[in-house]
Amino acid sequence: MKIELKKNYTYALVVPTSMGVRITPVNGQPVHSSNTFFMQTTSAETNVASISAYLGLPVKVLTTFVKGSPIARLIKDNLASRHMAYEGKEVDQGGPWGYRHQFNIADSGFGSRGPRVQNDRAGEVGRTLNVKDFDLDRIFGKEGVQILHLSGLIGALSPETSKFCLELARAAKKYGTRISFDLNYRATFWKNREKELSEIFKEIASISDILVGNEEDFQLCLGIEGPEAGGKDIAAKIDSFKEMISRVKKTFPNASVFATTLREVASANSHHWGAIMLVGDTWHVVEPREITVLDRIGGGDGFVGGMLYAILKGWESEKWIQFGWATGALATTFLTDYAQPADEEQVWSIWKGNARVRR
């Protein structure tokens, strides 16, 4: 099965996002005992888009910036280096207690010590993302987009971003752009907004073509019964994951692709990584396989990014999950939380388990 995509387009993939920076201690050390840190530009949605951008497809980022901020300049230069076009309003900082780009403070964990992540999002400029600041008719009608990828992180960030994502989805649907929706549930984002967000997420899901989420996402965002989150022997739960996805499909019949990743953690540096995908009536399963992990953050985004790239390339559906599994595994080998594939061959070598030297 293939997904019918727009033939006339400027951008293969468009993602709305709130950009920030991530700071990580070097050498796998904890934050509280470190004095040297690696800083990178970050957002879950650009993590997804990086796969297509590095492999040569045209990508655009819809975001917002703090006017005159050196962090905003860092972000713009980074997006350009990742071959991504960007569009976004410049917002006045409003003084030292005004707007800024988010900070994500995270160590990678090591061995038996798991990673710890602290999100510092006070004053986050991305919360001001507003549909009024973008010409959706131009983006989806005149320029043309093959796939719009939405994340529940942006959908739940603020009332403004929730409306923004909903209007993006409606415009994409109007102009024949396919919609990918990664639910990405976060309890802290949903607090005191459960009813409002549930309605918005269900509407977006109802017009989406591709739905991605783990067992917690489908249950808490869409109210679909699923298996208990976490635990060992994730492979033994594959049938229960299939049952959950079948219930999602019955509830949201517009979608033709449903996917979830499988992760069992042996240690911070050794995971069993797998995936399940339903395309039409055909199941594709990658049984969890051991991967060595440098930093786990971004692995799920890497999976979605690889899956969308494979769809955009028009490959057969069996390759969608394989390429996504491999780009997810690839992402966990980088210090950045996004994968930077050199070419398709590198990704397929990971899928085949070939880590030999290439000369």
C-alpha positions in Angstrom: 0.0 0.0 0.0 1.1 3.6 -0.7 -0.3 6.9 0.5 -1.4 9.2 -2.3 0.6 12.5 -1.9 0.3 15.9 -3.6 2.2 16.0 -6.9 2.7 19.8 -6.9 4.4 21.0 -3.8 7.1 23.2 -2.4 7.6 21.3 0.8 7.6 17.6 1.4 7.2 18.1 5.1 6.0 21.0 7.3 6.3 21.0 11.1 5.0 23.5 13.7 7.3 23.7 16.7 8.6 25.7 19.7 12.3 25.9 19.5 14.7 25.9 22.4 18.1 24.6 23.6 19.1 21.5 25.4 22.1 21.4 27.7 23.7 18.0 28.5 26.6 17.2 30.8 29.6 15.7 29.0 30.7 12.1 29.5 27.3 10.8 30.7 27.6 12.6 34.0 24.6 13.9 36.1 23.7 17.5 36.0 24.3 18.2 39.7 27.9 17.1 39.6 28.9 18.6 36.3 30.5 21.9 35.3 30.9 21.3 31.6 27.9 21.1 29.3 27.1 20.5 25.6 24.4 22.8 24.3 22.3 22.2 21.2 19.2 23.5 19.5 16.2 21.3 20.1 12.6 20.5 19.6 10.8 17.2 19.2 9.2 18.2 15.9 12.5 19.3 14.2 14.0 16.0 15.5 11.3 14.3 13.3 12.0 16.6 10.3 15.7 16.2 10.4 15.6 12.8 8.8 13.9 14.1 5.6 16.0 17.3 5.6 19.4 15.5 5.9 18.3 13.1 3.2 17.5 15.8 0.8 13.7 16.5 0.9 12.4 20.1 1.3 11.3 20.8 4.8 9.8 23.9 6.5 9.5 24.8 10.2 6.7 27.0 11.5 7.8 28.6 14.8 8.3 31.9 16.6 11.4 33.7 17.8 12.5 36.2 20.5 13.5 39.3 18.6 17.2 40.2 18.9 17.9 37.1 21.1 21.3 35.4 20.6 19.6 32.1 21.3 17.1 32.9 18.4 20.1 33.5 16.1 21.7 30.2 17.3 18.4 28.4 16.4 18.1 30.0 13.0 21.7 29.2 12.1 21.2 25.6 13.3 18.0 25.1 11.3 19.7 26.4 8.2 22.6 24.0 8.8 20.1 21.2 8.9 18.8 22.2 5.5 15.4 23.4 6.9 13.5 26.5 5.8 11.8 28.4 8.6 9.0 30.9 9.1 8.0 32.7 12.3 7.1 35.9 14.0 9.7 37.9 15.9 8.3 38.7 19.4 9.8 41.4 21.5 11.4 40.0 24.7 9.6 42.5 26.9 12.4 43.0 29.4 14.4 40.5 31.5 11.2 38.8 32.8 9.6 38.5 29.4 9.8 35.9 26.7 12.6 33.5 26.0 13.3 30.2 24.3 12.8 27.1 26.4 15.7 25.3 28.1 15.8 21.5 28.4 18.4 20.3 31.0 19.1 16.6 30.7 21.7 14.1 31.4 22.0 10.9 29.4 22.3 8.5 32.2 24.8 5.7 32.3 24.6 2.0 33.0 22.3 1.4 36.0 21.7 5.2 36.4 18.8 6.3 34.3 18.6 9.7 32.5 17.0 12.7 34.3 15.3 15.5 32.4 14.2 18.9 33.7 12.2 21.2 31.4 12.6 24.9 32.1 9.8 26.5 30.0 8.8 29.6 31.9 8.2 32.5 29.5 8.5 30.2 26.5 8.0 32.2 23.3 6.6 29.2 21.6 3.5 29.4 23.7 2.5 32.5 21.7 2.3 30.6 18.3 -0.8 32.0 16.7 -2.7 31.0 13.6 -3.1 34.7 12.8 0.7 35.0 12.2 0.7 32.5 9.3 -0.9 32.6 5.9 -2.3 29.1 5.7 -3.8 29.5 2.3 -0.3 30.4 0.9 1.5 27.6 2.8 -0.9 24.8 1.9 -2.6 26.2 -1.2 -0.1 28.2 -3.2 3.2 26.6 -2.0 1.8 23.1 -1.3 2.8 20.6 1.3 2.8 16.8 1.0 2.7 16.0 4.8 2.0 18.1 7.8 3.4 16.6 11.0 1.8 17.6 14.2 2.9 16.8 17.8 0.8 16.7 20.9 3.6 18.6 22.6 2.7 21.7 20.6 -1.0 20.9 20.6 -1.1 21.1 24.4 1.5 23.8 25.0 -1.0 26.7 25.4 -4.6 27.6 24.3 -3.0 29.5 21.4 -0.9 26.6 20.2 -3.8 24.2 20.5 -5.9 26.4 18.2 -2.9 26.8 15.9 -2.5 23.0 15.5 -6.2 22.5 14.9 -6.4 25.2 12.2 -3.2 23.8 10.6 -4.9 20.4 10.4 -8.1 21.9 9.0 -6.2 23.8 6.3 -4.1 20.8 5.4 -7.2 18.7 5.0 -8.8 21.4 2.9 -5.8 21.5 0.4 -5.2 17.7 0.3 -2.1 17.6 2.4 -1.7 14.4 4.4 -1.6 14.8 8.2 0.6 12.9 10.6 -0.2 13.2 14.3 2.2 12.0 17.1 0.1 12.3 20.3 3.0 12.8 22.7 1.0 13.1 25.9 2.5 15.1 28.8 0.5 15.1 32.1 1.9 18.5 33.1 0.7 20.1 29.8 -2.8 18.6 30.2 -3.4 19.7 33.8 -6.7 21.6 34.2 -7.3 21.4 30.4 -8.2 17.8 30.1 -11.7 18.2 28.5 -10.6 21.0 26.2 -7.5 19.1 24.9 -9.4 15.8 24.6 -11.8 17.4 22.2 -9.1 19.1 20.2 -6.9 16.0 20.0 -9.9 13.9 18.9 -10.8 16.3 16.1 -7.2 16.3 14.8 -7.0 12.6 15.0 -10.3 12.3 13.2 -8.9 14.0 10.1 -5.3 12.6 10.4 -3.9 10.0 7.9 -1.1 8.8 10.2 -1.5 8.3 13.9 1.5 7.6 16.2 1.6 7.0 19.9 2.6 4.7 22.7 0.1 2.8 25.0 -0.2 5.9 27.3 -0.7 8.3 24.5 -3.6 6.5 23.0 -5.3 5.9 26.3 -4.9 9.4 27.8 -5.2 11.5 24.7 -8.0 9.6 22.9 -9.5 7.5 25.6 -8.6 4.2 23.9 -8.1 1.2 26.1 -4.6 -0.3 25.9 -2.0 -2.3 27.8 -0.3 -1.1 31.0 2.6 1.2 30.3 6.2 0.1 30.9 7.4 -3.2 32.4 9.7 -6.0 31.2 9.3 -8.4 28.3 7.7 -5.9 26.0 7.6 -8.5 23.2 5.0 -10.5 25.1 2.7 -7.5 24.9 2.6 -7.3 21.1 -0.8 -8.9 20.8 -2.3 -6.4 23.3 -0.7 -3.5 21.4 -2.3 -4.8 18.2 -5.7 -5.0 20.0 -5.2 -1.3 21.1 -4.3 -0.2 17.6 -7.3 -2.0 16.2 -9.5 -0.1 18.6 -7.9 3.2 17.5 -8.5 2.3 13.9 -12.2 1.6 14.6 -12.6 4.9 16.3 -10.6 7.0 13.8 -11.3 5.3 10.4 -9.9 8.2 8.4 -6.4 7.2 9.2 -4.7 4.5 7.2 -1.4 4.2 9.1 -1.1 3.5 12.9 2.3 3.1 14.6 3.8 2.6 18.0 7.4 1.9 19.2 8.4 -0.8 21.7 11.2 -0.1 24.1 12.5 -2.3 26.9 15.3 -0.8 29.0 18.0 -3.2 30.3 20.3 -0.3 31.2 20.7 3.3 30.2 23.0 2.1 27.4 21.3 -1.1 26.3 17.7 -1.2 25.1 15.5 -3.6 23.2 13.9 -1.6 20.4 11.0 -2.6 18.3 7.9 -1.2 16.6 4.4 -2.1 15.4 2.6 -0.6 12.4 -0.8 -1.2 10.9 -1.1 -0.1 7.2 -4.7 -0.6 5.9 -5.3 -4.2 7.0 -1.7 -5.3 7.0 0.4 -5.6 10.1 4.2 -4.9 10.2 6.1 -5.9 13.3 9.7 -5.4 14.3 10.4 -7.7 17.3 12.5 -5.8 19.9 16.2 -6.1 19.1 19.1 -5.0 21.3 20.6 -1.6 20.5 23.5 0.2 22.2 22.4 3.7 23.4 24.6 6.8 23.8 21.6 9.0 24.6 18.0 7.8 24.4 16.4 11.2 24.0 15.0 11.6 20.4 14.8 7.9 19.5 11.0 8.0 19.2 11.2 11.2 17.0 13.8 9.5 14.9 11.4 6.6 14.3 8.6 8.9 13.2 11.0 10.9 11.0 12.3 7.8 9.2 8.7 6.4 8.7 7.6 9.7 7.2 10.6 9.8 4.9 9.9 6.3 3.6 6.3 7.3 3.0 7.3 10.5 1.2 9.7 8.4 -1.0 6.8 6.2 -2.1 8.3 2.9 -0.9 6.3 -0.1 -0.1 4.8 -0.1 3.5 7.1 -2.9 4.7 10.0 -0.5 4.4 8.3 2.3 6.4 8.7 0.5 9.7 12.1 -0.8 8.9 13.6 2.5 7.9 11.8 4.2 10.9 13.2 1.5 13.3 16.7 2.2 12.0 16.5 6.0 12.1 15.2 5.7 15.7 18.2 3.5 16.6 20.5 5.9 14.7 19.2 8.9 16.8 20.3 7.2 20.0 23.9 7.1 18.8 24.2 10.9 18.6 25.0 13.5 21.2 22.3 15.6 19.7 18.7 14.5 20.2 18.2 14.4 16.5 19.7 11.9 14.0 21.9 13.2 11.2 21.9 10.4 8.6 24.7 10.6 6.1 22.7 8.8 3.4 20.1 6.0 3.0 22.8 3.4 2.9 23.9 4.2 6.5 20.3 3.7 7.7 19.8 0.4 5.9 23.1 -0.8 7.3 21.7 -0.3 10.8 18.6 -2.2 9.9 20.7 -5.1 8.5 22.9 -5.1 11.6 26.0 -4.3 9.7 28.3 -2.1 11.7 31.4 -3.0 9.8 33.8 -0.3 8.7 32.9 1.3 5.4 36.0 2.4 3.5 
